[in-house]
Amino acid sequence: MIRHAAIFRLVHPAGSAEEARFLAALADLAAIDGVGDFQIAREVSPKNDFAFAVSMSFADDAAYQAYNVHPDHVAFVQDRWIPEVSSFMEHDTVAL
């Protein structure tokens, strides 16, 4: 299993309608075949500057790669993520 996650900050003001629309569009990615355990969370720790986290799991590398090239994911990255995310850190992990 592969766990894909990103922590991020948006260009939009906290609590704004733009922030809500972005998060709703992000949630739509859960419908892509192969995506499991999808979760969006708000950061509560004062130890980092990120505001949100998104995470999901994939059964194997083939499922993860299919997600990466899925037209809905590609469109989201181009149309929403790139222009609306000001900073992020991504990590993809497998359990030891």
N, C-alpha and C positions, 0 to 999 in steps of 0.2 A: 504494500500500500504506500502511496505517496501522499504526503500532507503538503498542500500548497497554501501559503499564507502571505499576507502583506499587511503592514501597518502603514497608515498614511494620514496626511493632512490635506484638507481641501482649500481651494482659493476662496470659497464662499464663507460668509459669516456664520458662526455657530447659531443653530436654530432657524436659519433662513429657509425660505421656500426652495431656493436653489439647492441647498444642502439636502433637503428632503427628496427632491427630484433625483438628485444624483444617487442617493442611497436606494431609492426605489428601482432605478435602472440597474444598479449593481445587484440587487436582489433577484432580478430577472435571470441572471446567469445561473442560478440554481436549477433552472429548467433544462439546461443543456445535458444531453445524455452522458452518463458517466460521472457526473458530479454527485458527490455524497457528502453528508455531514456539513452542509453549507451553513455558515454563520457569519453575521455581521455584528460587531460589538463596538461599543463606545469605550475608549480608553479612560480609566479612572485614576491611574497612577500619576503622581506629579514628577516621576523620575524620567519621563521622556516627553518630547514635544509633539508626538503624534496624537491624533484625535480619535482614530478609528482603526479597527482591525477587520479583515475579512479572511476567512479560512474555509477550506474545503478539502475533501479527500478523493482520491482516485484509486481504483482497484490495482492498477498497474501502470507502467510507463505508456503503454499503448493508449489507455484511456486518457491519461494526462496529455499526451501529444495530440490526440483527437480534439480535446478541449481547446488547446492552444491555437489550432487552426480552424476551429468552428467559426462560421461566418458571424454568428451573434457575438462571440467573444472578440473577434477581430474588430468588428464595428464598434463595440463598446470601448475598446482600448483607443481606437482612433478618434471617435466622436465625443467620448466623455472623459476617459481616464487621462489622456495626454493634456487636454486643455483645462481640466478641472482639479487635478491633483497637483498640489504644489511641492510635495515631498513625500517619498515613500521608501520603505525597505521591504524587499521580498525575500522569502526563503522557502525552499522546497526541501522536505526532509523525508527520510525513511527511518523507521524504528530500528534500533540496534537489537 
